[in-house]
Amino acid sequence: MDFKTAVKTCLIEKYTTFSGRASRSEYWYFTLFTTIVFICANIIDNAIDPYSIFGTFYLLCLVLLITPIIACGARRLHDIGRSGWWLLIYLTGIGSILIFIWSIIAGTKNDNEYGISTYIGK
């Protein structure tokens, strides 16, 4: 999956879809997209008011993107055979390391309880 397809899939086709699976490329391209959006929003906010921590544009982007970010993360966990509820370990702080490790490993080669395989590899 390429960058444009991943962004289209996460923002238009599966904006609030928490079921199914997301490949590594879909997840990481969408993560790259959201990172770029947040950096640009922060730059705009700092140009308007350099003393604000979270400006209007940043918070607007956060409100618009929080649902697809969580949905894509849940689908990525489904790809490796884990429940999307594991995303809650982000709240522990140290859990972000575990989520990062899970997000870089390949998905299951066969279909699982969350859907058909997205595995592309050797």
Secondary structure by P-SEA (a helix, b strand, c coil): ccaaaaaaaacccccccccccccaaaaaaaaaaaaaaaaaaaaaaaaacccccccaaaaaaaaacaaaaaaaaaaaaaaaccccccccccccccaaaaaaaaaacccccccccccccccccc
